[in-house]
Each structure stands twice: as C-alpha cells, then as structure tokens.
Amino acid sequence: MEKERLGKICELVIGFYRVKEKFGKEFKYYRKQGKFNFKAIDEMEVDLYNLKNKTHAAFRNDVESSGGILEREDLFDLIIGSIFHEALHLKEYVYALQSYEARYMSFADKKKNGRIDSIQDDFLKYSREIVKEAKENLPRKTTELKSLLEDALSLMEGTLKKYRTSRRLMRILYLERELLNSIYGENGLEYVYEIMYKGSAMEGYFRVGASFLKGGFHDFAIRAFGEALSADSKNDRENELLQEIKKKCQFLQKKKPEDARVQKILARIG
C-alpha cells in the first residue's frame, strides 16, 4: 500500500508543477495582452480536475480522527480544491468576455439605430451585466488564483522534504528538470534538491545517481554523479559524499571500462 501511495504522490507532484507552469505562462500573457487564452484556461481546468482527484486519493485524511488538527497534506488537498473552483470562475469570466462582449457591442450598435426588438433588448441588458461582472472580477480572481498557487507551491515543497528518500520521486524530478526550471528559473532542479536535502544539491544528485545505478540505468547514473561534483554542497557531508561517489564510479568502471566519463569523474575526485 505504501508503494502505491508513493506512486500517487509522484503523479500529483508532477501534475501540480505542470498546472503551475501553465498558469504562469497564461498569467504572463494576461499581463501583456490584457486577456487570457480561453483554450489554455479550459485545458488547465481539466488538468486541475485530475490533480484534485489525485490529491484526494493521496492526501485526504479524516481530520476528526486526528483530533481536529489540520495537517499540511490536508491543507494542500483543500487548497487544490479551492484552486479548481477558482479556476472555474476564471474560465467563466474569460468566456463571457470572449463570447458575450462582442455580441453585446453588436446589439448596442443596433439599439442606437433603433433596430432592435424587445427580446434583443432583454438580451442586451443580460449581456451588459455579464460583461460588467466579468470585467470587474477577472483581475481579482486572477490575483487570488495566483496567490493560492503560491501557497500550494510552499506546501508542495514541504511534501518533497517528507518523501525525499523515495527513489521514484528522485528520478521523476531529475527527468523533469525542464519543468522545474520553468517554475523556479535556471537550475530549478538544484534548487529543489537544496530544499529536499538541507541545502545540498550535491546530495540530491548523488542520491538520484545511486538510484539509477541500482536500477541498472548506468548512463543516467554517470551523468548524475558528474553533476554532483559541480553542484554546491551547503552541509558538512561533502567529503563523505565524494567518497561515496568514488565507490559508485569504481563499480561503474568495472562495468564500463571504456567510458571516459567515469574516468573523468574519478580523476576529479582524486
């Protein structure tokens, strides 16, 4: 059961980062153009729906049975649910402005020329209210959604610390480094490793390299060990990690004696 739960957690971690990335891109577009891409918001809603279900499955606990204490994972579950519902409202406002505003302007022009019947006049009044509500609430809803996603990101980082020994999580984060870079900026993967391993990106690379090695993925292991040597280490385990990397690479040297990358790593360690 624990293995299954860890699998769900890995899925929701990447699912959350993808939602965060999509909203970030759309937010930049909104700031620049003054509007959202409805298709992108619609797709994000689907992603959020799936993320909400995955979060429920992995994190939802009976708060009453825990003495009414709201755990971080319970809070993350609640925030993701809130983000989903806020995104629904955002989508409605985006659609209203995209679909109704143009029609409203068309009927308004006709009314000025006296070419409008009672039904069209009723629709004009209805559309005017919809467009007014969307224009007034879209900026506020956008800000609220952005704030909730930042809160969820902070809680997600706590989850990464909690499950830092999960080999599956280590590998997925390593393979999704471009996604992490889009969230945190350049060297996003190292930033995440520093969160998970007390400021040591070196330890993160070593751990994932050891995991790849154990799984028989030698090329990934060699790459990770090489990156560990170039990464910062902000704890007192640097010498210990270097010796561990050396042992792993000596093992790899026997498996792949012709691989110059392994020789280079060993030469750098000395």
C-alpha positions in Angstrom: 0.0 0.0 0.0 2.8 2.4 0.8 4.4 1.8 -2.6 1.0 2.6 -4.3 0.7 5.8 -2.2 4.2 6.9 -3.2 3.2 6.4 -6.8 0.2 8.6 -6.4 2.3 11.3 -4.6 4.8 11.3 -7.5 2.0 11.8 -10.0 0.4 14.7 -8.1 3.8 16.4 -7.6 4.4 16.5 -11.4 0.8 17.2 -12.0 0.9 20.2 -9.7 4.1 21.6 -11.3 2.5 21.3 -14.7 -0.5 23.3 -13.6 1.7 25.9 -12.0 3.7 26.1 -15.2 0.6 26.6 -17.4 -0.9 29.2 -15.2 2.4 31.1 -15.1 2.5 31.2 -18.9 -1.1 32.4 -19.1 -0.5 34.9 -16.4 2.4 36.5 -18.3 0.2 36.5 -21.4 -2.6 38.2 -19.4 -0.3 40.8 -18.1 1.0 41.6 -21.6 -2.2 41.3 -23.6 -4.9 42.1 -21.0 -6.7 38.9 -21.7 -6.5 35.1 -21.3 -6.4 32.4 -24.0 -9.7 30.6 -23.3 -8.5 27.3 -24.8 -5.5 27.3 -22.5 -7.6 28.0 -19.4 -10.1 25.3 -20.5 -7.2 22.8 -20.7 -5.8 23.9 -17.4 -9.3 23.2 -15.8 -9.1 19.6 -17.0 -5.6 19.3 -15.5 -6.8 20.8 -12.2 -9.7 18.3 -12.1 -7.3 15.4 -12.5 -4.9 16.9 -9.9 -7.7 17.4 -7.5 -8.7 13.7 -7.7 -5.1 12.6 -7.4 -4.6 14.8 -4.3 -7.8 13.5 -2.7 -6.6 9.9 -3.3 -3.1 10.5 -1.8 -3.7 13.1 0.9 -7.3 13.2 2.1 -7.4 12.2 5.8 -10.1 12.1 8.4 -9.3 15.3 10.3 -11.7 14.5 13.1 -9.9 11.2 13.9 -6.6 13.2 14.3 -8.1 15.4 17.0 -9.2 18.1 14.6 -5.7 19.0 13.6 -5.3 20.2 10.0 -2.1 18.6 8.7 -0.1 20.2 5.9 -1.2 17.5 3.4 -4.9 18.1 4.4 -4.4 21.8 3.8 -2.7 21.1 0.4 -5.8 19.0 -0.5 -8.1 21.8 0.5 -6.1 24.4 -1.4 -6.0 22.4 -4.6 -9.8 22.0 -4.3 -10.1 25.8 -3.9 -7.8 26.4 -6.9 -10.0 24.2 -9.0 -13.2 26.1 -8.1 -11.5 29.5 -8.5 -10.3 28.3 -12.0 -13.9 27.5 -12.9 -14.9 31.1 -12.1 -11.9 32.4 -14.0 -12.9 30.4 -17.0 -16.5 31.7 -16.9 -15.2 35.3 -16.9 -12.8 34.6 -19.7 -15.6 33.0 -21.8 -18.0 35.9 -21.0 -15.6 38.5 -22.3 -14.7 36.4 -25.3 -18.2 35.4 -26.3 -20.7 37.9 -24.9 -18.8 41.2 -25.2 -18.7 41.1 -29.0 -22.4 40.3 -29.2 -23.2 43.0 -26.6 -21.4 45.6 -28.7 -23.2 44.4 -31.8 -26.7 44.7 -30.2 -25.7 48.0 -28.6 -24.9 49.5 -32.0 -28.3 48.3 -33.4 -30.1 49.8 -30.4 -28.5 53.2 -31.2 -30.0 52.9 -34.7 -33.4 51.8 -33.3 -33.2 48.4 -35.0 -33.8 46.1 -32.0 -36.9 44.2 -30.7 -37.9 43.5 -27.1 -36.2 40.1 -26.9 -33.0 41.5 -28.2 -33.3 44.4 -25.7 -33.6 41.9 -22.9 -30.5 40.0 -24.1 -28.6 43.3 -24.3 -29.4 44.1 -20.7 -28.4 40.5 -19.7 -25.2 40.6 -21.6 -24.3 44.0 -20.2 -24.5 42.6 -16.7 -22.4 39.5 -17.6 -19.7 41.6 -19.2 -19.7 44.1 -16.4 -19.3 41.3 -13.8 -16.5 39.6 -15.8 -14.5 42.8 -16.3 -14.8 43.8 -12.6 -14.0 40.3 -11.2 -11.4 38.9 -13.6 -8.4 40.9 -12.2 -9.3 40.0 -8.6 -9.9 36.3 -9.5 -6.6 36.2 -11.3 -4.7 37.6 -8.3 -6.5 35.2 -5.9 -5.7 32.2 -8.1 -2.0 33.2 -8.4 -1.8 33.6 -4.6 -3.4 30.2 -3.9 -0.9 28.5 -6.3 2.0 30.1 -4.5 0.6 28.8 -1.2 0.2 25.4 -2.7 3.8 25.6 -4.0 5.1 26.2 -0.5 3.2 23.2 0.8 4.4 21.1 -2.0 8.0 21.8 -1.1 7.3 20.5 2.4 6.0 17.3 0.8 9.2 17.0 -1.2 11.2 17.1 2.1 8.9 14.5 3.6 9.4 12.0 0.8 13.0 12.8 0.0 14.1 9.2 0.3 11.6 8.0 -2.4 13.8 6.7 -5.3 10.9 7.1 -7.6 10.3 10.7 -6.7 14.1 11.4 -7.1 14.1 10.0 -10.6 11.0 11.8 -11.7 12.2 15.1 -10.6 15.5 14.5 -12.3 13.9 13.6 -15.6 11.5 16.6 -15.3 14.2 19.2 -14.8 13.0 21.4 -17.6 9.6 21.6 -15.9 11.3 22.6 -12.6 13.4 25.2 -14.5 10.2 26.7 -15.8 8.9 27.1 -12.2 12.0 28.1 -10.4 14.2 29.5 -13.1 17.6 28.3 -14.2 19.0 25.4 -12.1 15.5 24.7 -10.8 16.4 21.0 -10.2 19.3 22.1 -7.9 17.0 24.4 -6.1 14.6 21.6 -5.4 17.4 19.3 -4.2 18.5 22.0 -1.8 15.0 22.1 -0.4 14.9 18.3 0.0 18.5 17.7 1.3 19.3 20.5 3.7 20.9 22.8 1.2 22.9 20.2 -0.6 22.3 19.9 -4.4 25.3 17.6 -4.4 23.5 15.1 -2.1 20.4 15.2 -4.4 22.5 14.4 -7.5 24.3 11.6 -5.6 21.1 10.1 -4.3 19.4 10.0 -7.7 22.7 8.7 -9.3 22.8 5.9 -6.8 19.1 5.1 -7.5 19.7 5.0 -11.3 22.8 2.8 -10.7 20.8 0.4 -8.6 18.1 0.2 -11.3 20.7 -0.5 -14.0 20.5 2.8 -15.7 24.2 3.4 -16.0 24.2 6.4 -18.3 21.8 8.3 -16.1 23.9 7.4 -13.1 27.1 8.6 -14.6 25.5 11.9 -15.7 24.1 12.5 -12.2 27.4 11.7 -10.4 29.2 14.1 -12.8 26.6 16.8 -11.9 27.1 16.1 -8.2 30.7 17.2 -8.5 29.7 20.5 -10.0 26.9 21.2 -7.6 27.0 23.2 -4.4 27.0 21.5 -1.1 25.9 23.5 1.9 26.3 20.9 4.6 29.2 19.1 6.2 28.8 15.8 4.3 30.7 16.9 1.2 33.8 14.7 1.8 31.6 11.7 2.7 29.6 12.2 -0.5 32.7 12.5 -2.6 33.9 9.1 -1.2 30.5 7.5 -1.9 30.6 8.8 -5.5 34.1 7.5 -5.9 33.0 4.0 -4.8 30.0 4.0 -7.2 32.2 5.1 -10.0 34.8 2.5 -9.3 32.0 0.0 -9.6 30.9 1.6 -12.9 34.5 1.5 -14.1 34.4 -2.3 -13.9 31.1 -2.4 -15.8 32.1 0.2 -18.4 35.9 0.4 -18.5 35.9 2.2 -21.8 33.6 5.0 -20.6 35.7 8.2 -20.5 33.0 10.0 -18.3 33.7 7.6 -15.4 37.4 8.1 -15.7 36.9 11.9 -15.7 34.8 11.8 -12.5 37.4 9.6 -10.7 40.2 11.9 -11.8 38.3 14.9 -10.4 37.8 13.2 -7.1 41.4 12.1 -6.9 
